[in-house]
Amino acid sequence: MALTEKLAKKYGLTEAQVVVFDLGGKSKVVAEADLAGYQMVKGRRKPVMSAFKGEQAFSSAIQGLVQGETPAVYFLVGHGERRVSNFDQITGYSKIGTLIVRDNLEIKELLLTGEKKIPADAAALIIAGPSKLMRAAEAEMIEDYLSRSGRVMVLLDALQETGLEPMMRRWGVALRNDFVLDPKNTLKGSDVYIRSYYEHPITLRMGDAGARFHLPRSVEPLFLENPSAGSEDRPSVTQLALTSEESWSETQVDESSAQYDEDSGDLRGPFSLAVAVERGATQKMLDVQIHPSRMVVFGDSDFISNGALSGGDQDLFMSALNWLLNREELMAIAPKPIEEIKLNLTKKQLVNLFWINIAGIPALAGVMGLLVWFRRRK
């Protein structure tokens, strides 16, 4: 009892049933609530464990102790962006914000008004669903940060101009003013369920975990105007998420009556709905690694909103963020679903099982014992 109280005081524990990681005087505490996900099941009064999250929780705790300082992830505000302080089911990002913090990252908000550059402690900048046009000076500030080995994630919505389009084009990303429909991979008509991924560190462990985008726009690699430029200066753009061949790019605003019409400028798929951009990943003399600039662009910001966030959405976003931060060891460690196996037996089968266990097995053991006894008597 005395030892328990001593440990509780040492690590500042306020609850039981926790796992403590200690490294050189630094510690991380993982609570029981962080190890499992629960959900209500019809016919049961108490929640039932539906997923094991210990692998992610333990890996994140160990990473936090090893990395030393906590990286700061900035969310841009001031242009109608999504906010992690918003708990609304449709517009809020509070759930994904909780996951980011649990991944041993610090979240800060950034208003560019009055700023001369992105803060020096920014490990990554997230621009989530801006709905207002940003000033050219702000876009230049973001591009300057990206050019200096910066890490940027952009989540853009369909038919929305942001002011980032010129920068995107210079970095090899084509943004068509459209939204993509995919009748082969949809539940409601306006959503697109991603079943196919391109090979990339972000998608390497996604497997069959599908992400569901909501009225997404196409995000495609752009053929650069200066292909003769050195490989160090030319961004490498990789497609991440792919729609089916039955999908099409729609430019009409009313998606409820949208139909494929080649004469109106609609294009047939497949389309990319997300890309990863990297520039400057080269190995110099004396084995000095040049840290590259990295950017991930998603053609949707709804897929990680509070009401839409699911396992595949979470995996894709967190893998992209960890790739930006060079934390590949934490990429796509998803909660492991708990498989419940039920054995349904009839009344007759239960009676037979009872007699086999109560009478059959003991009787068999007795017969074998008698046979051994008779053989030894001889």
Buried (B, 14 or more C-beta within 10 A) or exposed (E): EEEEEEEBEEBEBEEEEBBBBEEEEEBBBBBEEBBBBEEEEEEEEEEEEBBBBBEBBBBBBBBBBEEEEEBBBBBBBBBBBBBBEBEEEEBBBBBBBEBBBBBBBBBEEBEBEEEEEBEEEBBBBBBBBBEEBBEEEBBEBBBEBBBEEBBBBBBBBBBBBBBBBEBBBBBBBBBBEBBBBBEEBBEEEBBBBBBEBBEBBBBBBBEEBBBBBBBBBBBBBBEBEEEEEEEEEBBBBBBBBBBBEBBBBBBBEEBEEBEBEEEEEBBEBBBBBBBBBBBBBEEEEEEEEEEBBBBBBBBBBBBBBBEBBEBBBBBBBBBBBBBBBEBBEBBBBBBBEEEEEEEEEEEEEEEEEEEEEEEEEEEEEEEEEEEEEEEEEE
